[in-house]
Amino acid sequence: MIKIKIGSIIFAATLIAVLACEKQASTFKQDQLDGRWELSLAKVNGAETDRLRDLYFVFLADTSMQTNILGSERNYKYTFDGEVIAQISDPSINYMLKEINDSTMTVEAEIRGATFTIYLGKAQPTVNREL
């Protein structure tokens, strides 16, 4: 009887540790957002679209952002919890961060009843060589 209880406790502890590691592995860092990101591909409800043509995001370390996702260029505040970028606007938009690395970012958002999957590329800074 005692062996079963100890075995169950060890199993439960292992399961909790594995789930905790999976949660940590899927959490991204806020400084990964910093910079300008430009649209490379967008999908609405799984189908490619050009409705977001010329879309961009600029994320600053002070939790402000600039984007044209709602039609015109605007500055917004945002919060970030490691998985969701919450644009503080009317209407508010929550972007679920699916993937990010040094050069690409993928987010999903529900906007006006449609699911948008947005693939972005990190913009390279331009340098004026004539200076």
HELIX and SHEET records of a PDB file:
HELIX    1   1 ILE A    2  ALA A   25  1                                  24    
HELIX    2   2 GLN A   30  GLN A   32  5                                   3    
SHEET    1   A 9 ALA A  47  THR A  49  0                                        
SHEET    2   A 9 GLY A  35  VAL A  44 -1                                        
SHEET    3   A 9 TYR A  56  PHE A  59 -1                                        
SHEET    4   A 9 SER A  64  THR A  67 -1                                        
SHEET    5   A 9 ARG A  74  PHE A  80 -1                                        
SHEET    6   A 9 VAL A  84  ILE A  88 -1                                        
SHEET    7   A 9 ILE A  93  ILE A 100 -1                                        
SHEET    8   A 9 THR A 104  ILE A 111 -1                                        
SHEET    9   A 9 ALA A 114  LYS A 122 -1                                        
END                                                                             
